[in-house]
Amino acid sequence: MSTTPTRRLTVAQALVRFLSVQYTERDGVRHRLIAGTWGIFGHGNVAGLGQALLEAGEDAMPFHQGRNEQSMVHAAVGYARQLNRLSTQAVTTSIGPGATNLVTGAALATINRLPVLLLPGDYFATRTADPLLQQLEHPVEADLSVNDTLRPVSRYFDRVTRPEALIPSALNAVRVLTDPVETGAVTLSLPQDVQAEAYDWPEEFFAERVWHVRRPAPDPYELAEAVRAIRAAERPLIVAGGGIHHSQAEDALKALVDATGIPVASTQAGKGSLRYDHPADLGGIGHTGTAVSDDLARTADLIIGVGTRYTDFTTASNTLFQNPGVRFVNLNIAAFDAHKLAARTLVCDARAGLTALTEALSGHRVNSVYEAEYGAGKARWEQVVDTAFSAADENAVPTQTQVLGALDSVVGDDDVIINAAGSLPGDLHKLWRARSPRQYHLEYGYSCMGYEIPAGIGVQQAAPDTPVWSLVGDGTYLMMPTEIVTAVQEGLPVNLVLIQNHGYASIGGLSESVGGERFGTPYRYRAADGTFTGAPLPVDLAANAASLGMDVLRAKTVAELRTALATARESDRPTCVYVETDTDSTAQAAPPAAAWWDVPVAETATRESAVRAREEYDRQVADRCRHL
């Protein structure tokens, strides 16, 4: 007979208790892994996880009430990113629509390599109630449920059909959540009858566990090869990706750059790796990058990618790196990404790798002529930013870039700016002056409309004393404003900058450039010919935000906007600054793209706009190259 101490709990109670004692540790600092649970309850989880959370209490597992399942995932992801992936939150939903609403958020988490634990309810494992309310009946796969839609967007998925199966499943879930390479969305699908089933659990299952987040050092051979390549390069360029932030490697990057003079261009995820006024920081790279970064990238003979996935925006759809002799060195903790572009690999932690490179490159520095060249380019670009941000008439309706300029004049070094979709990411990547590592929070791996408001809540929870700004256009706002209610309920002073430009401005511009003539993108009444080209719709999004409980400040001019932003920053309540921007074609706009992006254009068409767009497409695509 076994003498192992046991505790009788339901599966849901056991899972909550287990999660409450899981910790991460890196560099000697410990963090609680699951800092709280978001939930919306239905018949699939109310009597299981709902009861377990109530019984555990707020000290063991804080609970947050959500309004939309997708947005709960976004909030948890924002929380995890702010804390460098060392702590996250869980999300529980009912079966059916509640569970499938998780899919978009799960995809975002996994694509961005950000940990989140999903706990959707599922159908009866015992099949005693069959078919269940909201059950998907498949004629040849009886064990299939709608939760299986989460499999391709989860880094780990398991359906816990028996109590004892929870033990290995929960341990594997935490293993993946804490793995710097494998992390992303983790899904434990929980049949509602199993959630409520009691079992005698070994006490060891509830022992406190600390999961060490490793920092693998570079392989000596790979390090030597990388050093040889860097010493031989005349025009090296570092591409800083999100892995630098995840590893908290910003100081290590600065040390390398200070020692060698190698300039740095940043992806959307990597922006802020260097402070904007560092002499070697050239801003964003790629389709939404700065002119100085993209010009240097075209002539660079060595690209040193650090923690980047090399998406099509970064590489300008493989048209950016034009030097015939260009080679790549990729420092990445994930071998999958390190091997991209036929690079020499340095598979290791970003901070460990950058520190090793700095030591091994002792005494090496790029040519002073090269430093002077990119320094002059940086100075020219700063003048471009000044022009885009400034307003000749403070009493005029602001353009979108002037909105950013007004915000730039108000924020502090540690404020967090959140955005994900529309025309704002391009303007921000080109123009925003990032003052600290966590200030620039752009979700551009999935570029998910609706991310900004719930992510702002998650960031505010993770950094309660930090001013947080969620920047949204009208299109994004209409996708997912529901968590405003949560911010009001929790007393979280998230600031919402709501820009009204009457439609899908980003896609409208893209549509025009590819021969689509802005079809289906404005928010307008139908005209007599049936197209959406009539008067703007009479919607009042500011009134909507106010109806959800926010304080609302309306700004009609640049001067009013600056005052409203300053007032919002000092407020201790959720506050919306609403501004309608000047979208006239003659208005001051952001600088044009300095690099291409491949969006295939109709190969044959009768409309002149599409014919011209195809001619331009054929001209641009000729520059594409495969780096072998």
Secondary structure as UniProt FT lines:
FT   STRAND          6..10
FT   HELIX           11..19
FT   TURN            20..21
FT   STRAND          22..26
FT   TURN            27..28
FT   STRAND          29..32
FT   STRAND          34..39
FT   TURN            43..45
FT   HELIX           46..50
FT   HELIX           51..60
FT   STRAND          63..65
FT   HELIX           69..82
FT   TURN            83..85
FT   STRAND          88..93
FT   HELIX           97..100
FT   TURN            101..102
FT   HELIX           103..111
FT   TURN            112..113
FT   STRAND          116..122
FT   TURN            133..134
FT   TURN            142..143
FT   HELIX           146..150
FT   TURN            152..153
FT   STRAND          156..159
FT   HELIX           163..165
FT   HELIX           166..177
FT   TURN            180..182
FT   STRAND          185..191
FT   HELIX           192..195
FT   STRAND          198..202
FT   HELIX           203..206
FT   STRAND          209..212
FT   HELIX           220..232
FT   STRAND          236..240
FT   HELIX           242..246
FT   TURN            247..248
FT   HELIX           250..260
FT   STRAND          264..266
FT   TURN            268..272
FT   TURN            276..277
FT   TURN            279..280
FT   STRAND          281..284
FT   TURN            287..288
FT   HELIX           291..299
FT   STRAND          302..306
FT   HELIX           312..315
FT   TURN            316..319
FT   TURN            324..325
FT   STRAND          327..332
FT   HELIX           335..338
FT   HELIX           340..342
FT   STRAND          344..347
FT   HELIX           350..360
FT   TURN            361..363
FT   HELIX           368..389
FT   TURN            394..395
FT   HELIX           400..410
FT   TURN            413..414
FT   STRAND          416..419
FT   HELIX           424..431
FT   TURN            437..439
FT   STRAND          440..442
FT   TURN            449..450
FT   HELIX           452..462
FT   TURN            464..465
FT   STRAND          468..473
FT   HELIX           474..479
FT   TURN            482..483
FT   HELIX           484..490
FT   STRAND          495..500
FT   HELIX           505..513
FT   TURN            514..515
FT   TURN            517..520
FT   TURN            528..529
FT   HELIX           541..547
FT   TURN            548..549
FT   STRAND          551..555
FT   HELIX           558..570
FT   STRAND          575..580
FT   TURN            585..586
FT   HELIX           608..621
FT   TURN            622..623
//
